[in-house]
Amino acid sequence: MKKIILAIVILLLLISLAFNVPNWFLSQEHRAEVTNKIDSIELDIKGVDTTIISKNQDYVEAELKGKGNVNLNKKGDTIEIEYHRQWFSLLNFGRKTKLTVTIPENYDRDLKVEVGSGNIDFKLSDDTVLQSLELEVGSGNIDIESLKAGNASLEVASGNIDMKHFTGELDIDVASGNVSVQMDKLVGNIETEVSSGRIVLDLPEDSDFTLNGEISSGTIKNRFPLKNEESGNNRLRGTYGSGKYRIDLDVSSGTIEIK
């Protein structure tokens, strides 16, 4: 009996050591040069907290601290980064796994991010102006401190996105979740669709837009005084300022607020 107990104790100690290796020992770094032939950087992230930053460098780098595996590959005109969580990561005893992805601050092409679950922080330099951002969120929390892009597409199944200081065209599709976007300046069209969730658009006072809102079963809240306003019959229409840019809202069951 004593031998069995001793064997169990030793086994538990070995398991504890295996799952509590210091993060520096588990650190992984991968990088790939961003040449003129690269048109897109794509991230596939599930179950890991991630920070995306931009710096003065000519390569993409992925650094993982903690459990799991990260792969970085070039495929044609695309750099792909993928994180795989190990099946035993639930036995990590509270140790956080973190992924940091660094892109060149002068990167001006497409960035695509697919989030299965986990939290993502975007901390991009003011010098970073993307051609497009494609963000698909299954479940997680996304925080974007500042973003300049030709256009951004945000698709949320069940999660939260908080975007500040955004400049560019915007397309939002929310199945069930919350999206908040604050714009320093309105410079493009906005198209939003809510099945069941909430979208908040924080626009500057000097915006110029034509609003076209369609409501099935939900609410559109608007603080801007509209010219030629048409409300009722499940719609809200009108113009503000010169009416230069188009804002299309489609609410099935949820809320869109313009403030």
Order of alpha helices (4+ residues) and beta strands (2+ residues): alpha-alpha-beta-beta-beta-beta-beta-beta-beta-beta-beta-beta-beta-beta-beta-beta-beta-beta-beta-beta
